[in-house]
Amino acid sequence: MIGGTLAGHAVPPVAASAIKSSVGGALEVAHRAPGAFGAALAAVARHGFVHGMELAMPLAAGVALAGALVVLAFLPARAGADPDADAESRPGAAGRELAVAGTGPARGPSEEATEEATEETTEEAPEEAPERVRIGVRR
């Protein structure tokens, strides 16, 4: 389309490159071009842009629909009831407990040292042992 509009007109190579590279470039050249040539160039540039959009929109809608179908097919409707319920069955899950904040030391890699410190503290003050909360780690 653009080639037919440019035929028979002396257009500098820089302007021809701008016209063929983008709609904005074509409209800029059309704005500076004299009379009927500028108006025809602007009309052809706009028509080409709209035509390209008419082709691209159904394709984009198809890709979006395909993505929605993949999501519906492969993602669960809702999360499981308790993600930590099977924490004992996962490898490496044993021993991952933390004390409730402010109630005592946490269990970590050196559980023996922590247990000894807890026993010493328990012997000095006959309080209840701190409540421990099990935290599951996903892998």
Secondary structure, DSSP 4 states (H G I P E B T S, - for coil): -HHHHHTTS---HHHHHHHHH-HHHHHHHHHHS-HHHHHHHHHHHHHHHHHHHHHHHHHHHHHHHHHHHHHHHHS-SS--S-TTTTGGGSTT-TT-EEEPTTSSPPP-S-HHHHHHHHHHHHHHS-PPPPPEEE-----
